[in-house]
Amino acid sequence: MVNKIDLIKYIIVIIPLIGIIFPLWTLNVNPAFMGRKWLAIDIYGYGYVDGPIDSLNIANHYVGLKDIIPEEMIELKVLPILYPLISILTYIFLFGDPKKSKYAKYLIISIIVGIVIYFQYWLYRYGHDIDPQLARIEIDPFTPYVIGYYEIANFKVLAYFNIGFFLLLIPFIAGLIIKRKYG
């Protein structure tokens, strides 16, 4: 029979696997020439981009940004591996011997922080790869925020990590609390 704490640990291990079906990160863009219409783009943990990418690409051409082509994004091929990897590492963290548990904990932290850093790096590269031949208006290279609201030229942008990200982060935090309290 599984005791209550072990049952909670097993649930914590499974939650990241559920997170793969939810949006990991969301980008909302409102180009001024589209009026009040916002373009909502979601990136899912199973490697899928949902939303009006074609409309976003058309809007981005206005300032000289290149097309976003999901089929060419290597990160979309890597994301589906991270969710089961975090579940496996969480299992090792919660049920493994102290040395393996410690390494698993640091790997989980590295992956979660790495996701945030990588998304910010991707946005940096994207905002600095401007083709003046495409642009209808000239802008300086820029770095969008991975989290938050900002305006560039006549675009309003709101970006945030979504439930798929928090289903990686929150179980890990819960695991830290359980591990500290019950071992």
Buried (B, 14 or more C-beta within 10 A) or exposed (E): EEEEEBEBBBEBBBBBBBBBBBBBBBBBBBBEEBEEEBBBBBBBBBBBBEBBBEBBBBBBBBBBBEEBEBEEBEBBEEBBEBBEBBBBBBBBBBBBEEEEBEBBBEBBEEBBEEBBEBBBEBBBEBBEEBEEEBBEEEBEEBBBEBEEEEEBBEBBBBBBBBBBBBBBBBBBEBBBEBBEEEE
